[in-house]
Amino acid sequence: MTPRAEVELRIELLDASDPAAMAAWHETFLASQRHERPFATPLMLEEMRARFVAGLEAQRYLAFSGLVGDEVATVGMCYLTMFDNLGQAYVEVQTRPELRGRGFGSRVLDHLEQVAGNHGRGVLLTEVTYPYDAPADGAGTPCAEFARRRGYTFGLGNVQRVLDLPVDEEALRRLVAEAEPHHPAYTFRQFVGPVPEDVIDSFASILGTLMTEAPTGEIDRETEVFDARRIRADEKVFEESGRTKFTTVALDEQGEVAAYSELVLPRHDPGRVYQWGTLARPQDRGRRLGLATKARNLLWAQRELGEATLVTFNAESNRHMIGVNERLGFRPVERVGEFQKRL
Ligand SMILES: CC(C)(COP(=O)(O)OP(=O)(O)OC[C@H]1O[C@@H](n2cnc3c(N)ncnc32)[C@H](O)[C@@H]1OP(=O)(O)O)[C@@H](O)C(=O)NCCC(=O)NCCS
């Protein structure tokens, strides 16, 4: 291994509109993400590019390349939300597997911490993955220990689960039928792609609460600020990423969104489908709307999805949602720990 002091690492801000620079950045990102992780779910090149170049009002991505000569050894990213959670930043570093252990990851992480600090962010969040059979806080696994030695503390344990599609239709129908008597006053609506104009405001209200209504463990998190404008801007990036969303909503008697569930089909990552959020408003809980929207969405969308692996992430403490997922047949494959550091 080359001694740390001898190798010069240049850290440069990525210009994502430069195709060669973007491709080199992403190639390192992918190599690192997929190393010894058969169930890794990295964003694909077009998905990443679309986010980086979008110029969204609500989000900023600052990506960096750690270069040794012309080679991208390490990549880093600092993600800032601009409407909410203004005291924090998400940071992530990825080093090519064959170049790990040379101090590159530490140097890029130092740089990201400075960038976050310069933007007035005092709390840093990061995610680390480790095998399912590791402890919930990742103790003893290399990447979790890397984060811990740099001052990050474990805040929330999530588990990634997968399910092979299609699921038996009869089983899904039984779940829908079993839930139905609990919510006679609600109607269901389904759409592919953009949220229909007549429900977008109530959809935005519920969407912003997902990150705080789901368990947060020790992680500091505020409700996100969503409105129709932000949803439309995200939909544009989504389309440019080659992603299609399938949504089922439950509407209350006033026609407002009381619960929803979303599935995402990434065209640049064939064979994979993501289960995104499923949520019922607090006042509508206890009526099995979570189960109903999720099962109805899957029953409807899977006819379009063909054979694929459905991927989902849940906080370990989210017993209710995990119970629903287990009934659908999901199996656990990996852990994702959320870590936090105060500057
Ligand atoms: C965590 C990660 C970024 C570290 O990158 P790196 O370039 O190896 O970082 P460094 O060389 O600065 O530090 C690696 C640490 O692992 C040790 N190490 C030694 N050999 C190693 C090897 N072959 N591979 C990885 N780590 C090794 C180093 O000694 C160092 O230990 P220290 O914490 O006591 O200093 C890298 O393993 C990675 O890309 N992992 C996947 C993404 C991830 O988990 N990122 C962390 C959250 S942001």
The ligand as a MOL file (V3000), in Angstrom:
LIG
                    3D

  0  0  0     0  0            999 V3000
M  V30 BEGIN CTAB
M  V30 COUNTS 48 50 0 0 0
M  V30 BEGIN ATOM
M  V30 1 C -15.4770 4.1370 3.7990 0
M  V30 2 C -14.6400 4.4810 2.5650 0
M  V30 3 C -15.1500 5.7370 1.9240 0
M  V30 4 C -13.2100 4.7160 3.0260 0
M  V30 5 O -12.4390 5.1470 1.9210 0
M  V30 6 P -10.8530 5.0530 1.9540 0
M  V30 7 O -10.3530 5.8080 0.7840 0
M  V30 8 O -10.4390 3.6740 2.1280 0
M  V30 9 O -10.5950 5.9020 3.2800 0
M  V30 10 P -9.2930 6.0390 4.1510 0
M  V30 11 O -8.1550 5.4140 3.4670 0
M  V30 12 O -9.1920 7.4760 4.4950 0
M  V30 13 O -9.6740 5.2760 5.4770 0
M  V30 14 C -10.0250 3.9270 5.4450 0
M  V30 15 C -9.9180 3.2940 6.8260 0
M  V30 16 O -9.9920 1.8730 6.6350 0
M  V30 17 C -8.7110 1.2710 6.8540 0
M  V30 18 N -8.3240 0.3690 5.7740 0
M  V30 19 C -7.1670 -0.2480 5.6680 0
M  V30 20 N -7.1390 -0.9960 4.5950 0
M  V30 21 C -8.2730 -0.8550 3.9950 0
M  V30 22 C -8.7940 -1.4080 2.8040 0
M  V30 23 N -8.1340 -2.2460 2.0290 0
M  V30 24 N -10.0110 -1.0320 2.4590 0
M  V30 25 C -10.6900 -0.1680 3.2180 0
M  V30 26 N -10.2340 0.3410 4.3340 0
M  V30 27 C -9.0320 0.0120 4.7340 0
M  V30 28 C -7.8040 2.4350 6.8500 0
M  V30 29 O -6.6690 2.1140 7.6280 0
M  V30 30 C -8.6050 3.5280 7.4560 0
M  V30 31 O -8.7140 3.2930 8.8380 0
M  V30 32 P -8.7800 4.4870 9.9090 0
M  V30 33 O -10.2320 4.7920 10.0230 0
M  V30 34 O -8.2510 3.8940 11.1470 0
M  V30 35 O -8.0090 5.6220 9.3660 0
M  V30 36 C -14.6160 3.3080 1.5560 0
M  V30 37 O -14.4030 2.1050 2.2390 0
M  V30 38 C -15.8890 3.2110 0.7630 0
M  V30 39 O -15.9870 3.7600 -0.3250 0
M  V30 40 N -16.9260 2.5130 1.3040 0
M  V30 41 C -18.2550 2.4800 0.7150 0
M  V30 42 C -19.0100 3.8110 0.9590 0
M  V30 43 C -19.1200 4.1880 2.4230 0
M  V30 44 O -19.4740 3.3880 3.2590 0
M  V30 45 N -18.8280 5.4390 2.7450 0
M  V30 46 C -18.8280 5.8800 4.1350 0
M  V30 47 C -19.9650 6.7280 4.4440 0
M  V30 48 S -19.8360 8.3070 3.7490 0
M  V30 END ATOM
M  V30 BEGIN BOND
M  V30 1 1 1 2
M  V30 2 1 2 3
M  V30 3 1 2 4
M  V30 4 1 2 36
M  V30 5 1 4 5
M  V30 6 1 5 6
M  V30 7 2 6 7
M  V30 8 1 6 8
M  V30 9 1 6 9
M  V30 10 1 9 10
M  V30 11 2 10 11
M  V30 12 1 10 12
M  V30 13 1 10 13
M  V30 14 1 13 14
M  V30 15 1 14 15
M  V30 16 1 15 16
M  V30 17 1 15 30
M  V30 18 1 16 17
M  V30 19 1 17 18
M  V30 20 1 17 28
M  V30 21 1 18 19
M  V30 22 1 18 27
M  V30 23 2 19 20
M  V30 24 1 20 21
M  V30 25 1 21 22
M  V30 26 2 21 27
M  V30 27 1 22 23
M  V30 28 2 22 24
M  V30 29 1 24 25
M  V30 30 2 25 26
M  V30 31 1 26 27
M  V30 32 1 28 29
M  V30 33 1 28 30
M  V30 34 1 30 31
M  V30 35 1 31 32
M  V30 36 2 32 33
M  V30 37 1 32 34
M  V30 38 1 32 35
M  V30 39 1 36 37
M  V30 40 1 36 38
M  V30 41 2 38 39
M  V30 42 1 38 40
M  V30 43 1 40 41
M  V30 44 1 41 42
M  V30 45 1 42 43
M  V30 46 2 43 44
M  V30 47 1 43 45
M  V30 48 1 45 46
M  V30 49 1 46 47
M  V30 50 1 47 48
M  V30 END BOND
M  V30 END CTAB
M  END
